[in-house]
Amino acid sequence: MRIHGGQTLVDGKLVEADISLDEGDGVITAVGRAEGNGRAFDARGLHVLPGIVDIHGDAFERQLMPRPGVSFPVDVALMESDRQCVANGITTVFHGVTCSWEPGLRSIDNARTILGAIEDLDPSFGADTRFHLRYETFNLDAEKEVTGWIGEGRVGMLGFNDHLPSETAPPRTRKVGQMAERAGLSREDFLAMVERLRARADEVPGSIARLAAAAHANGAPMLSHDDMSPEQRRWFRDLNCRVAEFPTTVETAQDATAAGDDIVMGAPNVVRGGSHIGWIGAADMIARGCCTILASDYYYPAPLLAAFRLAADGVAPLEQAWSYVSARPAKAAGLTDRGALAAGKRADVIAVDASDARRPKVVAAIANGRVVHLGEAGRLQ
């Protein structure tokens, strides 16, 4: 296939350049003057960009349980989520699957089911779909099974989360009523379970350390979630956990930056102009040099919108802004074969109509050489 006539992101610059790709092998064969007798895609008037790499997204949960207590089959939910991803330019997606001490939607039973479904449905997905295990650190009884998943190479990324409600925990963990409803428990039963878990707090650091050692030995990048202090970030860094997700203070983000850690923030934060719970503004952190990656978090359209919003607001030129949703997350995830348009790279390419920079639209998405989304069929010849 030849993609011609677009403004193409090559070596950090938007230039008029054509792309040739091998649909069978799924790789880019040339960037520049594309030749060939195969299919052609007319990208005139469009931006041609590397596909989005989304390393943290849990919007699929809305397809699994659109209302509390209302569930849909896992395969239906994942296939629908895949369609949403590719339509928004996400060609590599790490589903953030929570493995918690909570029963219900975020239980280990559900995580086990989702992991199996991702593996079974892999040939049917448009996007390269991977498993980001969001491990709740008080889920101590699950440690052995999770260690097995890591050793078998089934975990693409391992995130350490602590959403056990407490007075000193981040605000989002204090919504006990919402958490109890999601778990299918009464408030009283939920709080009693929390107290039983809190009594085992001394076991948690050792469990984290063992899981981190297993992940490091098996090449699974690690993330710590909601770091509340530089000290906490340093503790995780010493365990070879080099990605900080949503640090809660500027000082923590600055410590991570100084040490060369990656810092993930939510693309919805950029799109909405701030955090929905009053935390650090992602655009402000980018301006300070304290954010390297933007993730969809809870809204698949957000990475595409956020990159163009950063450019429109003058926070960063599009060439730089796009790296936060493609090249940098690919590197953090250990995926050296994508995130850039260059010969030999995986053929993950999207064509975007940015005539309205506040509302960019994905006209076409190609993943591993396959057209997985096409909004204007007349452009493909």
HELIX and SHEET records of a PDB file:
HELIX    1   1 PHE A   60  LEU A   64  1                                   5    
HELIX    2   2 VAL A   74  ALA A   87  1                                  14    
HELIX    3   3 GLY A  104  ARG A  106  5                                   3    
HELIX    4   4 ILE A  108  LEU A  121  1                                  14    
HELIX    5   5 ASP A  122  SER A  124  5                                   3    
HELIX    6   6 LEU A  140  ALA A  142  5                                   3    
HELIX    7   7 GLU A  143  GLY A  151  1                                   9    
HELIX    8   8 PRO A  171  ARG A  174  5                                   4    
HELIX    9   9 VAL A  176  ALA A  183  1                                   8    
HELIX   10  10 ARG A  187  ARG A  198  1                                  12    
HELIX   11  11 ALA A  201  GLU A  203  5                                   3    
HELIX   12  12 VAL A  204  ALA A  217  1                                  14    
HELIX   13  13 PRO A  230  ARG A  237  1                                   8    
HELIX   14  14 VAL A  250  ALA A  258  1                                   9    
HELIX   15  15 ALA A  267  ARG A  272  1                                   6    
HELIX   16  16 ALA A  282  ALA A  287  1                                   6    
HELIX   17  17 ALA A  302  ALA A  312  1                                  11    
HELIX   18  18 LEU A  318  SER A  323  1                                   6    
HELIX   19  19 ALA A  327  ALA A  332  1                                   6    
HELIX   20  20 ALA A  377  ARG A  379  5                                   3    
SHEET    1   A 4 VAL A  27  GLY A  32  0                                        
SHEET    2   A 4 ASP A  18  ASP A  22 -1                                        
SHEET    3   A 4 ARG A   2  HIS A   4 -1                                        
SHEET    4   A 4 ALA A  40  ASP A  42  1                                        
SHEET    1   B 6 LYS A  13  GLU A  16  0                                        
SHEET    2   B 6 GLN A   7  VAL A  10 -1                                        
SHEET    3   B 6 HIS A  47  PRO A  50  1                                        
SHEET    4   B 6 VAL A 349  ASP A 353 -1                                        
SHEET    5   B 6 LYS A 361  ALA A 367 -1                                        
SHEET    6   B 6 ARG A 370  LEU A 374 -1                                        
SHEET    1   C 8 ILE A  52  GLY A  57  0                                        
SHEET    2   C 8 ILE A  90  CYS A  99  1                                        
SHEET    3   C 8 ASP A 128  GLU A 136  1                                        
SHEET    4   C 8 MET A 157  ASN A 161  1                                        
SHEET    5   C 8 MET A 222  HIS A 225  1                                        
SHEET    6   C 8 VAL A 243  GLU A 245  1                                        
SHEET    7   C 8 ASP A 262  GLY A 266  1                                        
SHEET    8   C 8 ILE A 293  ALA A 295  1                                        
END                                                                             
